């Protein structure tokens, strides 16, 4: 093994204390460090964000913290920080910080998607694909994977229903790092445990995530000088279609009102806004029929994020066509096309089809985690065939944004969420 590869296998000694106490005013939250007996050895987190960063996981063991009359999480919901050896059906190389924060962010999104079987695939704490479906978990899982087949490589899968044989066979056909579910059938476990490095985590509370909705937790950000910023966690106010607000504003005595979404559009907006809770800002999501089509993350400007998300949709659409035709990724096809005229012709056809189909964006809905400061981002989305938009509202140019959707042919729907969904 090379010296460079050794850094991924050599673990730093965990010197963090066994307990941690946080005193906020006169209130105390007590934590205990979580370790597991793995292979006869007591082990905590594998490492932090990088192999040379020791890390530890702490579980709330005692708390009665309240603020403004609201009770915060007190460790009563047994999710990621409460994992035991029984939950770690197969620990693989045993979990590191990124594995568990990916699972946690999947839970963050799935708590708003309990009405249907749902699946989230994450990489680096952002969803690369998400879907829910009345047709069952396999449909949701396969559609989440199809949303971004390339990014899903080496990802983490979180689902909210018992994982069965069909889902296990689907997962086994690709490379994933972690799979978490409320439970697994015996047949599914036989298939999944054949992949020895796959971390398989059973979290029964994934099947009852509606219980955590609305209960905040202390969200703590550490600063480079050792200081802290503490905030109450984000709480999604859009839990049903009726929670959306009309996109309406008045400017110079004139009232501007956007078209109300259809039931299908509203349901897709509800789904996409739930996923938005787990996406790094600035972000944009295109979705259709209960599945993400493209997710843009971490951009500094709103219109740039729309452009990025459109570009990603085109790339993923072309990749889908390349894989269907040749069982090659788009990038593999481009490389082979340099020396193979037949493949070069096929590549040109695929790229032309992608342009003609606008990357599969016609008929999608769009959600934005922040308001549109200008209409440029909306105009870009409308030109791609978006039929409905949800965004916080509150821009001084809301009247102009509403004009943008009202002037589209056919008219595009828009609603306000009445809250921003930034995540950093």
N, C-alpha and C positions, 0 to 999 in steps of 0.2 A: 504494500500500500504506500503511495507517495505521501510525502510530508504534508502536501496541501490537502489531500483527502483525509489524513489523520485528524485534522481539526474538527471534522464532522463526527468523529467517533470518540474523541478524547473529551471527557466531561470534566468541567471545573468542579471542585469541591464546593458544595452548598454550605456556606457559613452563616446563612440567615438564621435568626433565633426561632425557637419553636413557637413562640407566641408574639402577638403584636396587639397593642392597645391604642386606640385612638380616642382621645378625649376632646369633645366638641362642646365648648361651654361647660355646663355641668353634666353633660351626658356622655356616656362611655360606650364604645363599640369594641368588643374583644374578639380577636381572631386567633385561630390556631393554624400552624403550618400543616399543609397536607403532604403526606408521603404515602407510598404504596410498597407492599412487599412484592417485588418482581424478581423472579428467579432466585428466591431465597435471600434477597438483599433489599434493604429499605432504601427506596429512591424517591426523590422529589422530581421537580421539573427537569427535563433533560438539559435545557439551557434556555436563555432568553431569546431576544430577537436575533442574536448572532451567537455562534459557538463560544466566543470568548466572553460572553456576558452571563455570569451565574444568575439564577432566578429562583424564585420560590412562589408557591401558590398558597394563599391563606383563605380559610373559610370562616365566615361569621359564626361564632359559637354563642355569643350573648350580646343582645342589643335591644334597646327600646327607644331608639332615636326617632324623634318627631321634630317637625319644623312647621310652623304656621298651622298647627293642628293636623298635619298630614303624617301618618306613620310610614317610615321608610322600610326598605327590605331588612328583615331581621334574621335571615338565614333559614326562614321557614320553607322556602322553595328549593328543593334539592336538585340543583342543576350542576354547572361545571365545577364550582368550587367544592361541591360535596361528593365528588367522585370517590368511590371506594374500589378495592380490588374486585369486588363483585360486578361493578359497572364496567371495569376494564376487561372485557371478555378476552381480548387479545391486545397486548400493549405494544407489539412491534418493537421498535427501538425505545419505547416508552415516550410519553408525550412531552413536547417542548412548549414554550410559551405561545408560539404562533399557532400550533395545533389547537390549543385550548381557546385562544382568543378568536380563532376562526369559528369553532363550534359555538362559542358564546355569541358572536355576532349573527350566526345563523339563527340562534334562539331569539335574538333581538328582533329579527324580521318575522320569524314563524309565529311569534306570539300574536300577531295581527292576522294570521292566515289559518286559524284553527277550523274554519267552517268546511274546509275541503282537504283531501290529501294534498300535501305540498312538499316540494323539495327545493333546497337551496344548495348550489355548489359555489364554494368560496375559494379565493386565492388571495393571500396577503390582506386579509380582513375586508375584502370587497367581494360582493357577489359577481360571478362571471355568468351565471345563469340561474333563473328561478322560474318556477311554474307551480300552479295548482290546478286540479282537475276533478270534475265530478266522475270521471271515468276511472279513477283509482290512482294509486301511488306510482305504478309503473309508467303510466302516461305522463304524470307530472315529472318524474325523474328523467325520462327520455327526452322530454321537451326542454327541461332545464339544461340538459347536456347539449342538445342541438343548438341552443342559443349561442353557445361559444365553445365549440368542441376543442379548439386549440388551448384556450386558457384553462379549461377544466383539467388538463393534464397535471397530475400531481396534486389535485385539489382536495378539499374537504367537503363531504356530502352530509347534509343534515336533513332529516325527514321527520314528519309528525305522525306517521302511522307505522304499524308493524311492518318490517321489511321482509318480503317473501322471496321465494325461489327465483321468480322471473326478474325481480329487481337485482338480486344477488348475481345472477348470471350476467346481467347487463353491466353491473359494476366490475365484475371480474374480467370483462373483456377489455378494460382500459386500466390505466395506472392512476390510482388514487392513494392518498396518504392516510385519510381518516374517514370513517363512516360512523355516524351517530344516529340512533333511532330509539324510539320508546321501547321497542322489542324486536326480536328476530325469530323467524320460524326456524325449526331444527334444520330443515333442508337448506335454508339460506346460510346458516352458520357453517354447515359442512362445506359449502362452496367458498365462502369468504375466508375461512380459516386456512384454506390452502395457500393463501397469499400471506406468508409469514411476517412480512414487514407492515402489513395493513393494520392500523390501529382500529379496533372494533369496540365501540363504546355504547353500552345500553344505558339510556337515561329515561326511566319510566315517566318522569314528569314532562317529557316532550309530548306525551299524549294528552296533557291537560294544561297547556300553556295559557289558556284563557284565565287561569287563576292569577297570573302575574301581571296582567294588563292593568295599567293605571297605578301600580305601586312603584314609587320612585326609589332610586338608590343614590348613595353619595358617589358622584362621578368626580374622581380626583385626578388632576393633571399635575405632574411634577415639572418644575422649571430647572434650567441648567444651573441656577445658583442655589438649588436645594429647596427653593420655596414651593408652595402649593397654590393651585387654584382649585377650589371646590365648587361644584355646581350640583343642582338637582338634575337627575337624568331627564332626557327627552321623553315626553309622554304624548303619543299620537292621539290627536283629537278626532281623526277621521276613521271611525270604526264601522260606519255603515254608509251607504250611498247618500242617505239623507243628511249626513253631517257636512257634506260639501256646501259651500255658500255660492249664491248666484254671482257670476262675474258682472258686477254692476258698479258704475261710478258716475259722478256728475262733474262736468267741466263747463264753466262759463254758462251755467243755466241749462245745459243740454245733458240729458241722461243717456248713457251708453250701456247697453245690456247685451250680453252674448247669448248665443243659443244654448239651451240646456242639453246636456248629453242624453243620448238614448240609454236604455237600461244596459245594453251590452257595453256601450262606451263607459258608462259609470262604473260598472263592475270591473272593467280593465283598469280604470283610473284608481279605483279602490285597491286593487291588487298591487299596482305599480307604486302607489304611495306607501303601502306597507313595506315593500322592498326598499324604497327610498330611505327609510329609517336606518338602513345599514350601509349606505353608500357614502364614501368620502366626498366632501364638497370641494368646489362647485360640482354639481352632478346633474345629469339628464338621463331619463330612462324612456325608451320606446318599448311599448308592449302591445300584444295582440292576443286575443283568445286565451287569456290567463297565463301567458308566458312572456318573459322578456325577449325582445328582439335585439336590443343593443343597449349597453349601459356605459355611459361616459362618466369618468371619475376624476376628481382632483384638479380641475382646471381653474385658472385664475380669473377668467372672465366668462360671462354667461354665453355670449354668442360663440366664443371659441369652444365652449363645451358642447354646444349644439353641433358645431362643425365636426368636432372630434367624434361624437356619437354617431353622426351620419356616416363618417368615414369608416368607423368600426363596423357598422351595419353592412356596408358594401363589401368590406374585406371578409366578414364572416359568411356572407351570402355566397361570394365567389368560392370560398373554401368549401362550403357545403356542396356546391356544384362540382368542384374538382374531386372531392372525395366520392361523390356518387358516381362520377364517370370513371375515375381511375384509381380509387382507393389511395389517393395521394393527397397530402395537404396542399393548399395553394402554393406554399413556398417550395415544397418538393417539386410540384409541377413546373413552377417557374424555372427552377434549376435544371430539370431534365429537358425542358423545352429549348434550352440553349443549344443542345446538340441533337434534338429529335424534331424533325420538321412536322411530323404528324401530331406530336404533342404541342408544338408551337401553334399549330392551327387550332387545336382544341382549346388551348389557353386563350387565344384571341376570341373564340366563340363564347367562352365562359365570361370573359370580361365584358364583351358586348351585351350578353344576356343580363349580366349584373347591372349594367347601366340602364338597359331597357326596363328592367324590373325595379329600378331604384333601390337596389339592395334589400328588397322585400319590405320596404317601409310603408308603401301605400296601405291604408286601412288600419294603421297603428294609432295608438293614443300616446301622449307624451306627458310626463310629469317632470317638474323642475323643483328642486329643493329650495330655491330662492325666487323672488319675483324677477320679472324681466324689466330691466331698467330702460330698455329701448325695444322697439318692435322688430329689430333685425333678426334676433334669434327665432322669433315666432314666424317671421316670413320665410326663413330657411326651412323650418319644419313643415309649414304649410305646403311649400313647393315640393316636398317629398311625399305628400299624400296623407299627412296626419289628419285624423278626423275629429279629435278632441284633445283638450289640454287641461291639466290641473296645475295650478301654481299658487303660491301664497297670496298674491295680491298685495296692494299697499304701495305700489310705485306711483310717483307723481305723474307718470305717463300711462296709468292704467287705461285711461280713455283711448289712448293711441294703440295700446295693445289689443283692446277689445275691437277697435276699428279694423285691426289687421285680420282677426278671425272672421269678423262680420263681412269683410269685403272679399273673402275667399269664395271660390266657386268649385264645389258646393260649400256652403257656409260651414265653418269649423266651430265646434262647441268649445266652451271654456267655463271652468268653475274655479273658485278660489277655495283654498284650504283654511285660510285664516290663521295659519301658523307657518313658520319657517322650519325646515328640517335639516339644518346644517349639522355636519358631523366632521370633526377634525381629530 
